[in-house]
């Protein structure tokens, strides 16, 4: 049965894999029963991971405990990965804590889970714990840790990790790891270091390499260089190099910073026409931001109306903020009404509109909005700071701020 399960999982036929497993489990105890071993569970968990099905994963986890497979490292590791893929990081961490033996794969799986689920600070804390446990990181672990540094803007930690892999004997830096280093430097503010490594790679660059550098230049407001690199990437001298959807996000960001409206529209259209890519919300959001920066608020609103997918709250909030800054009260009120349908309890939208009314001297309207704010959900502001190669996260009113201040002075 295991070979059949393996085949179904490899071909992404997860329904067939799970159906086969359920039928086999129901027949347990009969003469024609196919034995279920730890590898059976492994393949079933892989199927669950592809589907990101919470209930299926929990059922298989219960079965793992029942059959006594919870002490097998590769089964536990797959459980961690399965829970992580379903965004159940707490469950993944609980499995990790219960593991009698942890290897580099287990650690990497959990670190990656925190990065993938928006907790890069926790990922770096785990990375340091892993080192304290004397578990040697491999290239995959380091790549994931560098991604966490990039997400946090933790340059000091990123530099230390880069130095670690360069100085460690026998540690091979593959292209994926080098791309992660470029991405880390670009997003952490050292665009020069990112560009030096990019230039050193020469013809060994792949689409991820080019994309990291294009996005890096765009983030630093270097629109001309970002667009020049994009055109160079597509030139014949570099062979066939097809941009991906992230590449186009960098290109549209560059157009936004430079105020290149027509070029932005052209690049957005070329995604599907030249590369067969379907624009996502992030691409449309970049275009709305571009139009707003150029002061073309009505065009931005019409663009939102004409989008083939319904604009999310982030895109609408971009337009609302622009209306507030540029004093277009009527359009701002219209956008706010749409936001109330999308996210009715988000306090920041009311704050933006209240400030817009105040700037326009519309005090009655401002008070009306402030009255509505009493029932809105207030999301506390969160900040992070890198101090002595550690990233500290705190919110407004956090009692730890004074301790951090004293630590910074010492």
C-alpha atoms as one frame of an Amber mdcrd trajectory, in Angstrom:
protein
   0.000   0.000   0.000   2.823   2.403   0.786   3.986   2.502  -2.840   0.463
   3.324  -4.019   0.169   6.057  -1.392   3.540   7.442  -2.429   2.403   7.556
  -6.058  -0.820   9.386  -5.196   1.055  11.960  -3.108   3.694  12.483  -5.794
   0.983  13.141  -8.393  -0.874  15.446  -5.950  -3.862  13.044  -5.920  -4.406
  13.687  -2.233  -8.077  12.667  -2.228  -7.167   9.220  -3.552  -4.357   8.896
  -1.023  -6.574   9.762   1.937  -9.443   7.571   0.692  -7.090   4.599   0.342
  -5.783   5.174   3.848  -9.272   5.472   5.372 -10.448   2.270   3.684  -7.327
   0.441   4.853  -7.811   1.683   8.397 -11.433   0.517   8.430 -10.328  -2.971
   7.341  -7.752  -3.288  10.110  -7.947  -6.608  11.926  -9.228  -8.521   8.907
  -7.177 -11.087   7.030  -6.866  -8.902   3.968  -5.655  -6.009   6.058  -2.656
  -4.130   4.672  -0.262  -3.288   7.467   0.009   0.354   8.495   3.509   1.384
   9.495   5.338   4.639  10.146   5.937   5.192   6.410   2.204   4.892   5.766
   1.631   7.695   8.257   4.418   9.714   6.635   2.760   9.616   3.204  -0.662
  10.395   4.681   0.778  13.423   6.491   2.341  14.595   3.232  -1.099  14.399
   1.622  -2.575  16.363   4.524   0.183  18.957   4.226  -0.589  19.501   0.536
  -4.268  20.006   1.379  -3.564  22.084   4.540  -6.520  20.319   6.136  -6.544
  20.977   9.899  -8.965  18.220  10.903  -7.211  15.544   8.827  -3.851  16.448
  10.379  -5.265  16.237  13.896  -6.871  12.861  13.147  -3.577  11.491  11.839
  -1.777  12.942  14.865  -4.159  11.036  17.145  -3.459   7.903  15.123   0.294
   8.458  15.499  -0.133   8.485  19.271  -2.390   5.430  19.193   0.045   3.383
  17.099   3.062   4.472  19.136   4.830   6.282  16.278   5.264   9.492  18.298
   8.866   8.605  19.167   9.964   8.333  15.531  11.833  11.489  14.531  10.804
  11.652  10.860   7.123  11.179  11.753   7.300  13.951  14.355   9.126  16.190
  11.887   6.406  15.653   9.299   3.786  16.477  11.945   5.581  19.767  12.625
   5.651  20.564   8.905   2.000  19.566   8.436   0.775  21.764  11.274   2.969
  24.601  10.005   1.531  24.331   6.504  -1.964  24.614   7.971  -0.873  27.751
   9.907  -1.235  25.910  13.233   2.121  27.041  14.591   1.227  26.504  18.246
   0.375  22.874  17.513   3.605  22.517  15.538   5.605  23.908  18.448   3.845
  21.601  20.898   4.835  18.567  18.807   8.384  19.931  18.642   8.568  20.343
  22.433   7.426  16.737  22.924  10.068  15.281  20.604  12.576  13.103  22.459
  15.225  13.804  19.836  15.573  16.845  17.572  17.753  17.036  14.504  18.471
  19.948  12.174  15.441  19.093  10.012  13.083  19.440  13.000  14.566  22.776
  14.023  14.497  24.094  10.466  10.876  23.038  10.016   9.727  24.989  13.069
  11.894  28.034  12.287  10.436  28.063   8.772   6.922  27.775  10.213   7.353
  30.970  12.210   8.756  32.827   9.185   5.923  31.622   6.933   3.322  32.634
   9.502   4.564  36.172  10.084   6.664  35.649  13.241  10.255  36.248  12.102
  11.194  37.460  15.592  10.244  34.075  17.057  12.078  32.347  14.206  15.356
  34.090  15.058  14.910  33.291  18.742  14.568  29.615  17.810  17.628  29.864
  15.567  19.682  31.086  18.526  18.238  28.347  20.769  19.227  25.787  18.158
  22.817  27.000  18.276  22.827  26.883  22.071  21.731  23.239  21.790  24.822
  22.651  19.582  22.705  21.583  16.608  24.652  22.488  13.484  22.686  24.538
  10.971  22.656  23.530   7.314  22.166  25.725   4.245  18.368  25.431   4.460
  18.330  26.569   8.100  20.569  29.529   7.325  18.458  30.482   4.306  15.312
  30.536   6.447  17.065  32.540   9.195  18.189  35.111   6.617  14.579  35.404
   5.411  13.587  36.197   9.004  16.287  38.888   9.166  14.994  40.363   5.900
  11.419  40.482   7.217  12.544  42.218  10.416  15.177  44.487   8.891  17.658
  42.940  11.345  20.876  43.893   9.552  23.264  43.155  12.421  21.937  39.620
  12.851  21.935  39.100   9.086  25.564  40.199   8.841  26.502  37.794  11.632
  24.792  34.878   9.854  26.521  35.775   6.575  29.876  35.895   8.358  29.085
  32.557  10.035  28.555  30.735   6.737  31.601  32.339   5.088  33.944  31.378
   7.916  32.593  27.896   8.606  34.790  25.257   7.022  33.011  22.914   4.635
  29.860  25.057   4.454  28.799  25.313   0.833  26.911  28.431  -0.200  24.539
  27.340  -2.949  22.643  29.773  -5.165  19.533  29.666  -2.977  21.556  30.752
   0.039  23.339  33.485  -1.918  19.971  34.774  -3.087  18.821  34.884   0.542
  21.914  36.929   1.452  21.193  39.405  -1.373  17.557  39.663  -0.294  18.551
  40.199   3.342  21.020  43.011   2.598  18.615  44.669   0.155  15.700  44.675
   2.607  17.823  45.574   5.637  19.176  48.772   4.087  22.627  47.782   2.810
  21.893  47.946  -0.909  25.626  48.233  -1.656  26.430  44.850  -0.091  23.486
  43.290  -1.928  24.654  44.695  -5.252  28.243  43.509  -4.740  27.112  39.917
  -4.229  24.693  40.230  -7.149  27.497  41.400  -9.447  29.804  38.602  -8.253
  27.296  35.931  -9.296  27.543  36.865 -12.977  25.834  34.421 -15.304  24.928
  32.011 -12.494  22.041  34.299 -11.473  18.514  32.947 -11.686  15.171  34.748
 -11.683  15.180  34.934  -7.866  18.580  36.659  -7.913  17.374  39.286 -10.364
  14.083  39.736  -8.534  15.771  40.271  -5.151  17.959  42.996  -6.608  15.148
  44.678  -8.547  12.922  44.738  -5.445  15.870  45.992  -3.374  16.509  48.967
  -5.654  12.769  49.710  -5.754  12.527  49.670  -1.942  15.395  52.163  -1.764
  13.721  54.519  -4.210  16.242  53.733  -6.950  13.562  53.340  -9.594  15.758
  53.992 -12.615  18.239  51.270 -11.648  15.446  48.813 -10.798  13.838  49.270
 -14.221  17.207  49.150 -15.974  17.956  45.824 -14.287  14.547  44.505 -15.297
  15.167  45.309 -18.953  18.689  43.857 -18.706  17.260  40.679 -17.183  14.982
  40.229 -20.166  17.682  40.949 -22.733  19.001  38.162 -24.928  22.542  38.267
 -23.550  21.321  36.687 -20.307  19.485  33.875 -22.047  15.867  33.033 -21.409
  14.990  34.681 -18.079  11.235  34.940 -17.553  10.140  37.315 -14.753   7.828
  35.978 -12.059   5.012  37.735 -10.232   7.353  39.004  -7.489   9.627  40.543
 -10.123   6.673  42.553 -11.376   5.893  43.752  -7.848   9.402  45.231  -7.732
   8.941  46.808 -11.164   5.586  48.363 -10.223   7.028  49.616  -6.925   9.804
  51.298  -8.905   7.245  52.929 -11.203   5.338  54.108  -8.126   8.403  55.754
  -6.566   9.260  57.449  -9.864   5.689  58.441 -10.709   5.746  56.586 -14.032
   2.033  56.060 -14.616   2.036  55.019 -18.264   5.045  52.741 -17.768   3.298
  51.155 -14.782   0.192  50.438 -16.837   2.326  48.981 -19.611   4.220  46.680
 -17.251   0.977  45.547 -15.601  -0.485  44.626 -18.984   2.722  42.855 -20.041
   2.412  40.433 -17.122  -0.340  38.476 -18.835   0.445  39.308 -22.456   4.166
  38.510 -22.408   4.628  36.196 -19.416   1.231  34.560 -18.940   1.023  35.778
 -15.337  -2.230  36.814 -13.683  -1.875  40.012 -11.627  -2.561  39.551  -7.922
  -3.857  41.995  -5.327  -0.301  43.171  -4.609   0.170  44.236  -8.241  -3.117
  46.134  -8.329  -2.201  47.710  -4.998   1.081  48.991  -6.458  -0.825  50.545
  -9.351  -3.290  52.264  -7.002  -0.357  53.579  -4.955   1.282  54.880  -8.148
  -1.833  56.782  -9.218  -2.289  58.177  -5.705   1.305  59.401  -5.540   0.761
  61.231  -8.813  -2.344  62.881  -7.392  -4.666  61.077  -9.804  -7.169  60.063
  -7.144 -10.197  59.783  -9.418  -8.212  57.583 -11.801  -7.103  55.482  -8.825
 -10.716  55.053  -7.721 -11.818  54.109 -11.227  -8.939  51.634 -11.391 -10.224
  50.026  -8.167 -13.748  49.845  -9.606 -12.485  48.244 -12.830 -10.271  45.657
 -11.112 -11.224  42.059 -12.051 -11.013  41.126  -8.366 -12.589  42.955  -5.453
 -10.143  45.334  -3.776  -9.126  44.315  -0.275  -8.885  46.618   2.724  -5.185
  47.364   2.170  -5.790  48.719  -1.346  -8.801  50.755  -0.236  -6.889  52.103
   2.763  -4.090  53.262   0.446  -6.644  55.279  -1.505  -8.320  56.583   1.660
  -4.984  57.806   3.057  -4.202  59.574  -0.214  -7.629  61.251  -0.199  -6.982
  62.470   3.347  -3.508  63.812   2.552  -4.651  65.516  -0.643  -7.897  66.902
   0.782 -10.360  65.029  -1.426 -13.051  64.671   1.235 -15.885  63.527  -1.031
 -13.914  60.661  -2.550 -12.451  59.779   0.847 -15.946  59.428   2.315 -16.956
  57.166  -0.566 -13.892  54.947  -0.062 -14.502  54.837   3.689 -18.036  53.536
   3.078 -16.532  50.693   1.049 -14.043  49.997   3.831 -16.883  49.785   6.341
 -18.315  46.948   4.249 -14.943  45.189   4.060 -13.614  45.756   7.610 -16.343
  47.454   9.667 -14.445  47.500  12.974 -11.036  48.794  11.892 -10.316  51.922
  13.956  -7.524  53.339  11.781  -9.925  54.059   8.902 -11.996  56.262  11.187
  -8.856  58.024  12.421  -7.807  58.799   8.838 -11.261  60.146   7.959 -11.535
  62.087  11.210  -8.212  63.804  10.511  -9.322  64.608   6.965 -12.504  66.274
   8.238 -10.492  68.224  10.835  -8.031  69.472   8.200 -10.989  70.657   6.103
 -12.613  72.382   9.106 -15.638  70.041   9.001 -15.940  69.704  12.775 -19.449
  68.238  12.916 -18.445  65.444  10.528 -15.282  64.862  12.562 -17.264  64.477
  15.802 -19.657  62.072  14.110 -16.761  59.852  13.045 -15.187  60.038  16.508
 -18.470  58.888  18.022 -18.408  55.859  15.722 -14.817  55.127  16.782 -15.955
  54.149  20.275 -17.257  50.859  18.895 -14.309  50.159  16.584 -11.592  47.599
  17.232  -8.329  49.259  18.208  -5.244  47.343  17.100  -2.275  48.325  19.304
   0.732  49.698  17.461   3.733  47.390  17.451   7.406  48.215  16.966  10.605
  46.205  16.939  14.227  47.127  17.507  17.467  45.232  16.939  19.735  45.497
  19.963  22.969  43.543  20.344  21.974  41.043  17.628  18.597  40.433  19.266
  15.255  41.698  17.986  12.899  43.044  20.666   9.197  43.551  19.960   7.005
  45.845  22.046   3.698  47.738  21.937   2.562  51.125  23.183   2.623  51.224
  26.977   4.825  48.137  27.242   6.642  48.086  30.586   9.754  46.635  28.939
  10.555  49.894  27.118  12.526  51.345  30.039  14.552  48.131  30.354  15.373
  48.285  26.644  16.367  51.937  26.974  18.721  51.143  29.851  20.189  48.205
  27.918  20.866  50.422  24.903  22.764  52.915  27.068  24.954  50.249  28.680
